[in-house]
Amino acid sequence: MLKQTAIRLPTDLATEIDFVARVRQTSTNSLIIEAVRKFLAQVASDPEFAKQAQAIMADEREMLRKLLDEGSK
């Protein structure tokens, strides 16, 4: 399944992406997907990111618990 998303890029960056895609004989879309996947893999292996994500998830669990408690009154 695909989700269509619009992004705004500085003109110089878009030009570079288009050029690299042409040289690699791939689409701009495929090149961006590849880059985002590599970035996400890098982020996922960052211990500081994991720590921050866990803190946010704990806050969200607490907020959900409060909302559910309020709703049951």
ZILIN-V950086 format. One record per residue. RES is the residue in three letters. SS is DSSP state (@ for helix, = for strand, . for the rest). D_LAST is the distance of its C-alpha to the last C-alpha in whole Angstrom. Layout:
# ZILIN-V950086
res=<RES | RES>
ss=<SS | SS>
d_last=<D_LAST | D_LAST>
This chain:
# ZILIN-V950086
res=<MET | LEU | LYS | GLN | THR | ALA | ILE | ARG | LEU | PRO | THR | ASP | LEU | ALA | THR | GLU | ILE | ASP | PHE | VAL | ALA | ARG | VAL | ARG | GLN | THR | SER | THR | ASN | SER | LEU | ILE | ILE | GLU | ALA | VAL | ARG | LYS | PHE | LEU | ALA | GLN | VAL | ALA | SER | ASP | PRO | GLU | PHE | ALA | LYS | GLN | ALA | GLN | ALA | ILE | MET | ALA | ASP | GLU | ARG | GLU | MET | LEU | ARG | LYS | LEU | LEU | ASP | GLU | GLY | SER | LYS>
ss=<. | . | . | . | . | . | . | . | . | . | @ | @ | @ | @ | @ | @ | @ | @ | @ | @ | @ | @ | @ | . | . | . | . | @ | @ | @ | @ | @ | @ | @ | @ | @ | @ | @ | @ | @ | @ | @ | @ | @ | . | . | @ | @ | @ | @ | @ | @ | @ | @ | @ | @ | @ | @ | @ | @ | @ | @ | @ | @ | @ | @ | @ | @ | @ | @ | @ | . | .>
d_last=<40 | 41 | 39 | 41 | 40 | 42 | 43 | 46 | 48 | 51 | 54 | 56 | 54 | 53 | 57 | 57 | 55 | 57 | 60 | 59 | 57 | 61 | 63 | 60 | 61 | 57 | 55 | 53 | 50 | 51 | 52 | 48 | 46 | 49 | 48 | 44 | 44 | 47 | 44 | 41 | 43 | 44 | 41 | 39 | 42 | 41 | 40 | 38 | 37 | 35 | 34 | 32 | 31 | 29 | 28 | 26 | 25 | 23 | 22 | 20 | 19 | 17 | 16 | 15 | 13 | 11 | 10 | 9 | 7 | 6 | 6 | 4 | 0>
